[in-house]
């Protein structure tokens, strides 16, 4: 019997910025395939959500770095050191602008070492943001198909 595949991508967004959440959701509306978005507002909510739904994880997590209560670094570390959560693809999604390119490169290297799937700096342009999100989701889809 063949495994039935749900073509809609389940996306979890963890971001404390109301405007960023709005634009992310609006960008998903422009994407040419179905997505299901769940949003949490900070790192503590994220970890509680993942604990409650560890048997039904989303296809991808977009994780903001700078959040109150628990930041993205802390959440990423906890996720990648948890047996039930460690396979969840985490895309770091941040408005953080580095003091210099060396700082940013070192930060990205550290995030990838911890286990981030990718790092995206949130662009100021909506169309560019939509394209970046689409490209990331297409990569996630390809990885899901490979695992089938």
ROMITOR-858277 format. One line per field, with one value per atom (N, C-alpha, C): residue in one letter; residue number from 1; atom name; x, y, z. Coordinates in steps of 0.001 Angstrom, whole numbers. Layout:
BEGIN
resn <- (A ...) .
resi <- (NUM ...) .
name <- (CA ...) .
px <- (X ...) .
py <- (Y ...) .
pz <- (Z ...) .
***
This chain:
BEGIN
resn <- (X X X X X X X X X X X X X X X X X X X X X X X X X X X X X X X X X X X X X X X X X X X X X X X X X X X X X X X X X X X X X X X X X X X X X X X X X X X X X X X X X X X X X X X X X X X X X X X X X X X X X X X X X X X X X X X X X X X X X X X X X X X X X X X X X X X X X X X X X X X X X X X X X X X X X X X X X X X X X X X X X X X X X X X X X X X X X X X X X X X X X X X X X X X X X X X X X X X X X X X X X X X X X X X X X X X X X X X X X X X X X X X X X X X X X X X X X X X X X X X X X X X X X X X X X X X X X X X X X X X X X X X X X X X X X X X X X X X X X X X X X X X X X X X X X X X X X X X X X X X X X X X X X X X X X X X X X X X X X X X X X X X X X X X X X X X X X X X X X X X X X X X X X X X X X X X X X X X X X X X X X X X X X X X X X X X X X X X X X X X X X X X X X X X X X X X X X X X X X X X X X X X X X X X X X X X X X X X X X X X X X X X X X X X X X X X X X X X X X X X X X X X X) .
resi <- (1 1 1 2 2 2 3 3 3 4 4 4 5 5 5 6 6 6 7 7 7 8 8 8 9 9 9 10 10 10 11 11 11 12 12 12 13 13 13 14 14 14 15 15 15 16 16 16 17 17 17 18 18 18 19 19 19 20 20 20 21 21 21 22 22 22 23 23 23 24 24 24 25 25 25 26 26 26 27 27 27 28 28 28 29 29 29 30 30 30 31 31 31 32 32 32 33 33 33 34 34 34 35 35 35 36 36 36 37 37 37 38 38 38 39 39 39 40 40 40 41 41 41 42 42 42 43 43 43 44 44 44 45 45 45 46 46 46 47 47 47 48 48 48 49 49 49 50 50 50 51 51 51 52 52 52 53 53 53 54 54 54 55 55 55 56 56 56 57 57 57 58 58 58 59 59 59 60 60 60 61 61 61 62 62 62 63 63 63 64 64 64 65 65 65 66 66 66 67 67 67 68 68 68 69 69 69 70 70 70 71 71 71 72 72 72 73 73 73 74 74 74 75 75 75 76 76 76 77 77 77 78 78 78 79 79 79 80 80 80 81 81 81 82 82 82 83 83 83 84 84 84 85 85 85 86 86 86 87 87 87 88 88 88 89 89 89 90 90 90 91 91 91 92 92 92 93 93 93 94 94 94 95 95 95 96 96 96 97 97 97 98 98 98 99 99 99 100 100 100 101 101 101 102 102 102 103 103 103 104 104 104 105 105 105 106 106 106 107 107 107 108 108 108 109 109 109 110 110 110 111 111 111 112 112 112 113 113 113 114 114 114 115 115 115 116 116 116 117 117 117 118 118 118 119 119 119 120 120 120 121 121 121 122 122 122 123 123 123 124 124 124 125 125 125 126 126 126 127 127 127 128 128 128 129 129 129 130 130 130 131 131 131 132 132 132 133 133 133 134 134 134 135 135 135 136 136 136 137 137 137 138 138 138 139 139 139 140 140 140 141 141 141 142 142 142 143 143 143 144 144 144 145 145 145 146 146 146 147 147 147 148 148 148) .
name <- (N CA C N CA C N CA C N CA C N CA C N CA C N CA C N CA C N CA C N CA C N CA C N CA C N CA C N CA C N CA C N CA C N CA C N CA C N CA C N CA C N CA C N CA C N CA C N CA C N CA C N CA C N CA C N CA C N CA C N CA C N CA C N CA C N CA C N CA C N CA C N CA C N CA C N CA C N CA C N CA C N CA C N CA C N CA C N CA C N CA C N CA C N CA C N CA C N CA C N CA C N CA C N CA C N CA C N CA C N CA C N CA C N CA C N CA C N CA C N CA C N CA C N CA C N CA C N CA C N CA C N CA C N CA C N CA C N CA C N CA C N CA C N CA C N CA C N CA C N CA C N CA C N CA C N CA C N CA C N CA C N CA C N CA C N CA C N CA C N CA C N CA C N CA C N CA C N CA C N CA C N CA C N CA C N CA C N CA C N CA C N CA C N CA C N CA C N CA C N CA C N CA C N CA C N CA C N CA C N CA C N CA C N CA C N CA C N CA C N CA C N CA C N CA C N CA C N CA C N CA C N CA C N CA C N CA C N CA C N CA C N CA C N CA C N CA C N CA C N CA C N CA C N CA C N CA C N CA C N CA C N CA C N CA C N CA C N CA C N CA C N CA C N CA C N CA C N CA C N CA C N CA C N CA C N CA C N CA C N CA C N CA C N CA C N CA C) .
px <- (839 0 884 587 1367 989 2002 1787 1118 49 -648 132 320 1105 187 325 -388 475 -26 778 907 44 151 1327 2109 3224 2749 3049 2730 3915 3674 4727 4448 5484 5408 6316 5767 6522 6595 7808 8006 8644 7846 8306 7498 8177 7488 6986 7422 7056 5750 4743 3417 3463 4200 4290 4990 6060 6765 5868 5073 4134 3105 2589 1610 2208 3419 4034 4402 4805 5105 3843 2753 1472 1017 1163 782 1657 2938 3834 3382 2934 2446 1236 418 -739 -315 892 1403 2104 2294 3016 2059 2541 1651 1310 1360 898 354 -367 -1060 -98 -301 453 -515 -114 -877 73 -270 610 97 995 748 1780 1349 2232 2294 3515 3728 4526 4370 4889 6227 6718 8020 8580 9804 10491 9856 9328 8670 7403 6615 5431 5837 6916 7395 7714 8493 8897 7709 6754 5535 4734 4622 3901 4568 5885 6588 6478 6486 6325 4930 3916 2533 2268 2947 2689 3909 4703 5942 5691 4491 4163 3577 3309 2745 3514 4803 5643 5324 5547 5365 6460 6300 7313 8551 8357 9465 9108 10135 10001 10824 10186 10888 11026 12269 12555 13306 12681 13318 14420 15501 16596 16287 15790 15622 14180 13915 12568 12684 11628 11642 11440 11768 11550 12486 12731 13694 14042 15327 15694 15859 16079 16170 17344 18483 19628 19264 18644 18256 17266 16280 15278 15914 16754 17417 18227 18979 19782 18891 17792 16879 16264 15862 15247 16231 17441 18418 19007 18719 19169 18011 16890 15713 15449 15400 15220 14003 12904 11661 11663 12480 12423 13608 14681 15940 15889 14950 14860 14047 13429 12630 13540 13294 14085 13778 14832 14685 15407 14644 15217 15236 16428 16569 16178 15341 14711 14797 15715 15996 16182 15804 16065 17398 18106 19376 20337 20891 21909 23220 24217 25478 26274 27160 28075 29055 29409 30272 30014 30504 30227 30889 32014 32668 31803 31153 30249 29103 28496 27369 27793 28942 29425 29657 30227 30475 29157 28186 26874 26192 26207 25584 26286 27601 28361 27957 27798 27398 25990 25063 23690 23644 24393 24428 25079 26084 26747 25776 24950 23953 22918 22634 21691 20658 20802 19856 19946 18814 18740 19260 18944 19347 19216 19779 19668 19218 18195 17700 17620 18213 18020 16748 15811 14543 14803 14399 14580 13508 13806 12843 11793 12084 11196 10267 8959 7975 8145 8332 8487 9731 10803 12018 11774 11038 10726 9903 8919 8095 8955 9871 10754 11648 12201 13084 12309 11109 10280 9922 9522 9197 10393 11570 12764 13036 12878 13092 12085 10834 9786 9958 10429 10695 11807 12816 13891 13349 12489 11878 11049 10259 9461 10350 11458 12368 12895 13218 13721 12646 11414 10304 10132 10171 10008 11135 12358 13488 13291 12627 12444 11330 10480 9366 9807) .
py <- (-1180 0 1244 2173 3403 4355 5080 6081 7299 7774 8951 10202 11105 12301 13519 14296 15559 16627 17240 18189 19555 19876 21154 21096 22158 22230 22830 22137 22644 23460 24728 25668 26203 26242 26854 28083 29216 30463 30896 31131 31651 33030 34057 35433 36351 37212 38100 39382 39674 40930 40769 41513 41423 41730 42753 43120 42029 41472 40403 39180 38870 37743 38022 39255 39640 39484 40016 39960 38533 37718 36316 35614 35808 35196 35693 36982 37560 36983 36774 36178 34756 34019 32658 32661 33710 33825 33924 34397 34578 33329 32344 31131 30204 29592 28830 27413 27136 25850 26057 25057 25191 25106 25995 25970 26106 25558 25696 26328 27504 28250 28237 27915 28045 29039 29923 30980 30943 31089 31310 32606 33262 34623 34751 33681 33759 32364 32307 31030 30080 30596 29718 29106 29912 29366 28310 28567 27614 26275 26288 25033 24308 25041 24413 23774 24477 23953 22672 22710 21544 20354 20617 19530 18922 19774 19295 18543 18928 18337 17596 17011 16357 15158 14603 13492 13963 15252 15834 17102 16977 18143 18771 20069 20726 20269 20632 20302 21182 22386 23328 24361 24831 25899 27088 28242 29497 30135 30327 30729 32049 33036 34342 34218 34944 34911 35705 36914 37832 37860 37066 36997 37114 37590 37649 36258 36150 34967 33816 33548 32537 32869 33087 33519 32330 32642 31614 30665 31180 30311 29250 29683 28751 27706 28166 27238 26238 26722 25839 24781 25184 24240 23171 23598 22640 21680 22218 21392 20330 20736 19814 18838 19051 18119 17332 17292 16550 15451 14201 13068 13220 13693 13794 14979 15988 17224 17428 16694 17029 16953 16203 16103 17239 18068 19193 20194 20481 21501 22892 23579 24900 25913 26883 27976 29205 29676 30875 32065 32917 33983 35248 36152 37248 38584 39644 41002 41510 40695 41108 41548 42730 43218 43243 42578 42441 43741 43790 44925 44888 43699 43523 42141 41944 40676 39493 39720 38650 38151 39075 38711 37859 38311 37568 36176 36067 34761 33818 34332 33502 33069 33980 33656 32564 32717 31726 30377 30389 29148 28455 29225 28666 28082 28801 28308 27001 26941 25724 24572 24882 23862 23283 24135 23678 22786 23064 22211 22945 24256 24999 24489 24422 24011 25128 26373 27529 28788 29870 31176 32175 32949 33977 35288 36321 37658 38211 38642 39163 40405 40351 41530 42581 43816 44891 44934 44312 44329 43117 43355 42267 41236 41671 40721 39848 40449 39683 38672 39092 38190 37006 37267 36201 35212 35723 34856 34012 34604 33869 32762 33080 32074 30961 31320 30311 29403 29978 29171 28204 28685 27829 26687 27001 25973 24951 25384 24438 23464 23965 23100 22108 22565 21680 20607 20995 20018 18947 19363 18403 17413 17898 17012 16035 16495 15610 14508 14871 13904 12877 13317 12382 11319 11707 10784 9767 10009 9090 7790) .
pz <- (0 0 0 -875 -953 177 635 1672 1042 1660 1164 1577 632 882 931 1984 2088 1424 374 -380 284 1214 1919 2884 2885 3818 5135 6217 7550 8052 8288 8661 10055 10862 12182 12155 12550 12627 14075 14548 15894 15769 16035 15861 16769 17496 18431 17781 16561 15902 15119 15520 14902 13407 13023 11605 10796 11339 10630 10448 11471 11350 10253 10210 9193 7787 7578 6247 5856 6816 6530 6044 6765 6390 5017 4770 3484 2354 2637 1637 1295 2296 2037 1114 1202 310 -1155 -1405 -2776 -3313 -2459 -2846 -3607 -4705 -5585 -5131 -3851 -3341 -1939 -1472 -191 990 1944 3186 4351 5472 6709 7714 8202 9085 10515 11434 12868 13387 14267 14765 16285 16807 18234 18374 19525 19673 20388 20990 21651 21842 22325 22467 23464 24549 25522 24941 24216 23549 22526 21812 20815 21460 22507 23126 23744 24292 24820 23688 22575 21408 20901 20736 20219 21168 22451 23425 23303 23174 23087 21782 20703 19385 18836 19700 19268 18347 18373 17475 16145 16018 14789 14439 14230 13974 12623 12514 11213 10241 8993 7990 8131 8664 8822 9898 10580 11561 11102 10983 10766 12148 12583 13952 13988 14604 14789 15838 15651 16622 17883 17700 18825 19300 20339 20907 22428 23057 24522 25125 26371 27202 26861 25592 25165 23725 23450 22102 21156 19889 18862 19045 19532 19802 20835 21919 22982 22471 21708 21166 20209 19310 18352 19090 20098 20869 21513 22134 22773 21756 20614 19564 19077 18801 18214 19232 20505 21541 22143 21433 21873 20839 21284 20359 19462 20007 19235 18267 18532 17752 16812 17014 16340 14817 14243 12781 12152 12971 12464 11753 10472 9784 10362 10793 11393 10521 10043 9269 10166 10465 11280 10396 10943 10155 11002 10655 11571 10866 11554 11066 11574 12324 12903 11810 11994 11087 11847 11312 12027 12058 13026 13115 11959 11545 10385 9785 8568 7887 8591 9233 9982 11121 11796 12893 12361 11248 10677 10231 9570 9112 10291 11363 12545 13185 13227 13795 12969 11655 10768 10916 10964 11129 12427 13490 14780 14714 14075 13944 13146 12069 11253 12016 12815 13633 14667 15240 16212 15526 14245 13526 12693 12543 11701 10264 9611 8208 7302 7693 6898 7751 7258 7892 6835 7151 6242 7006 6439 6989 6354 7183 6675 5820 4555 3703 3988 3660 3841 2735 1607 451 482 364 463 -644 -1889 -2996 -2808 -2319 -2057 -926 96 1191 690 -155 -712 -1489 -2296 -3091 -2187 -1142 -227 485 945 1614 636 -576 -1593 -1862 -2054 -2309 -1157 70 1243 1278 995 1034 -79 -1232 -2322 -1930 -1235 -744 281 1165 2165 1466 453 -295 -928 -1525 -2153 -1120 70 1125 1589 1647 2049 1006 -268 -1346 -1317 -1043 -977 102 1190 2307 2065 1055 795 165) .
***
